[in-house]
Amino acid sequence: MDNENRLTSKQVWKFPLLALFTIRFYFFVLFKMQGFGFLYLLSLAALMSLPATYQVQKSLQYYSRLELPSLVGQLPPSRVDGLFHLVPAAGQPDYKVIYTSSGVATLVYNPGDRPLDAEARGALIELGSSDLILHGDREDTRVPYSAFLVSNSEFEPLNSAIAMDRIFNCSFLILAFIIFLWFYVLLFFNALLAALFGKFLMLFIAGIKIGYENTARLCAYASTLVAVILVLQCYVPLPISMSVLMFVPLIYCILFAREFKRELMQLGVQGFAEKYGFKVADAAARQRTRQQAIDRLTGRSSEYEESQQQQDASQSAKAADNSSDKCENDEQVQKTAEKTTENSAVEIKRGHNKDQRKDDQRGSGFFTP
């Protein structure tokens, strides 16, 4: 038995590492575990939210020292149109440089994408037409408005400044809980969508038919790499969208399906079943189980059982009649055979007596000693 079949629930701390680097681990997930894997996603989100919360709080403290809430409050009123473009309100300027209390240019309001002057180039944050731009020493980081704003919505600087100030002043536990919920929701829906596509992908590519619950459990553990990428995005700029991250569990599903098919062809169905400890049911047993499940759901289980009993009783009676007819036929055949034997014996005796009379009339033969 392979190592993945010797794992126990006490070794749960190994599961994230095995899910990342070992395709064989997914055999253990498929055959030894149950459910959709949502409890694992819950634990994974709680684990990954701790380093993410530390980095987010560190960044919030940095921007708090830059007086960012008060700077946001000085922005002109604007709106976000259907194409997620920032548009200034009527009568408002389309270019503004905002300074801190110490006179340092920190925030640039530039929905018209004008070229920045020498003073504005040193600003840390720029609000462009469709992106929030964070200027760095080596490169700039662009975050599209579609990632955190709603289309056709109004942008009120004063309300945004109040909300930002509350976020900057929240405790570590509250921030960790918010990030935990965010991680879990992303991983949850990512696993569900990946399972929907992965089920048909494994069927068409490798010819393996796996139920949706089992596929969702495989995708839940395959989302470990997705959680790691989400944490890394808090430390380094990784512009990877969730639509791209959804393909990560699908890659694991394809690799698992190939390994599954290879081992199945190598061991055969019976050997594969014995290795992983499950039974291979025949078609008749599956049909009976399916019929019983349907009757149980439709409330006709008692009628089905009575009809089965009546059918079995009729078959038994028919078998008994056939047995009795067979016995009578055997007795008749035996009597006919005995009668035939007696008739043959009589004929043989008559023939012997006739031959004896002929010998008496002829006298002694040539070979009589």
URURDA-V455051 format. One record per run of one state. SS is the DSSP state (@ for helix, = for strand, . for the rest). FROM is the first residue (numbers start at 1). TO is the last residue. Records with the same first field share a line. If there is no record, write none. Layout:
BEGIN
SS: FROM-TO / FROM-TO
END
This chain:
BEGIN
.: 1-2 / 7-8 / 22-24 / 33-37 / 66-67 / 73-77 / 81-85 / 89-95 / 100-104 / 110-119 / 123-124 / 128-130 / 135-140 / 148-152 / 156-156 / 169-171 / 207-211 / 223-223 / 233-241 / 277-282 / 299-300 / 363-369
@: 3-6 / 9-21 / 25-32 / 38-65 / 68-72 / 120-122 / 145-147 / 157-168 / 172-206 / 212-222 / 224-232 / 242-276 / 283-298 / 301-362
=: 78-80 / 86-88 / 96-99 / 105-109 / 125-127 / 131-134 / 141-144 / 153-155
END
